[in-house]
C-alpha cells in the first residue's frame, strides 16, 4: 500500500515561491516516474509536472515557473513553485506515473496540500 504525504501548502501571496515536498512510505519510488498534479476549485485534477529518467516535463501553464525534482534516498519528490498566480490556487497531489508521455497516475491519491494564492 502506497501512501503519499504532501505538505508545504498554505496561503501564499501572488508572486511567491513555496516548495512542496511529497514523501511516500511502504514502497520506494526510485524505479518510477514521479509527478505532481493539482485540482482547482470546480475543475478536474490535472497534470502539472513529471520527473523521470528522460528528464522533466511540465504542463504549459507552469512551464518556466515551476521546477520538479526528486531525492530518491529520501523517497521525496519536490515541486518548487515560483511567480505564483491566482490560477495556481489548487490542491496539489503527487503520484507515480504509469508511463512517460501518458502522465496518468499509477496509484491511489493522498490527501494533497492546499495552495491558495492571495493578493
Residue pairs with C-beta under 8 A, 6 or more apart in sequence:
1 26
2 24
2 26
2 27
2 96
2 107
2 108
3 24
3 25
3 26
3 110
4 22
4 23
4 24
4 93
4 94
4 95
4 107
4 109
4 110
5 22
5 23
5 24
5 25
5 110
6 20
6 21
6 22
6 92
6 93
6 94
6 110
6 111
6 112
6 113
7 20
7 21
7 22
7 113
8 18
8 19
8 20
8 21
8 113
9 18
9 20
9 91
9 92
9 113
9 114
9 115
9 116
10 18
10 114
10 115
10 116
11 116
11 118
12 18
12 84
12 115
12 116
12 117
12 118
13 84
13 117
13 118
13 119
14 84
14 85
14 86
14 117
14 118
14 119
15 83
15 84
16 81
16 84
16 117
17 80
17 81
17 82
17 83
17 84
18 81
18 84
18 115
19 78
19 79
19 80
19 81
20 36
20 78
20 79
20 81
20 92
20 113
20 115
21 76
21 77
21 78
22 36
22 76
22 77
22 78
22 79
22 93
22 94
22 110
23 74
23 75
23 76
24 75
24 76
25 75
28 72
28 75
29 70
29 72
29 75
29 77
29 96
30 72
30 75
32 52
32 96
32 97
32 106
33 50
33 51
33 52
33 53
33 96
33 97
33 99
33 100
34 50
34 51
34 52
34 68
34 70
34 77
34 94
34 95
34 96
34 97
35 47
35 48
35 49
35 50
35 51
35 68
35 94
35 95
35 96
35 97
35 103
35 105
36 48
36 49
36 50
36 66
36 68
36 77
36 79
36 92
36 93
36 94
37 45
37 46
37 47
37 48
37 92
37 93
37 94
37 95
37 105
38 45
38 46
38 48
38 88
38 90
38 91
38 92
38 93
38 115
39 45
39 46
39 90
39 91
39 93
39 112
40 46
40 87
40 89
40 90
41 89
41 90
43 90
45 93
46 59
47 59
47 103
48 58
48 59
48 61
48 62
48 66
48 79
48 92
49 56
49 57
49 58
49 59
49 62
49 66
49 67
49 68
49 79
50 56
50 57
50 58
50 68
50 97
50 100
50 103
51 68
51 69
51 70
51 77
52 97
52 100
53 100
54 100
56 67
56 68
57 100
57 103
58 64
58 66
58 68
61 87
62 81
62 88
65 81
65 82
65 83
65 84
66 79
66 80
66 81
66 82
67 79
67 80
67 82
68 77
68 78
68 79
68 80
69 77
69 78
69 80
70 76
70 77
70 78
71 77
71 78
77 94
79 92
79 94
81 88
81 115
84 115
84 117
85 117
86 117
86 119
87 117
88 115
88 117
89 115
89 116
89 117
90 114
90 115
91 112
91 113
91 114
91 115
92 112
92 113
92 114
92 115
93 109
93 110
93 112
94 110
95 105
95 106
95 107
95 109
96 105
96 106
96 107
97 103
97 104
97 105
97 106
98 104
98 105
98 106
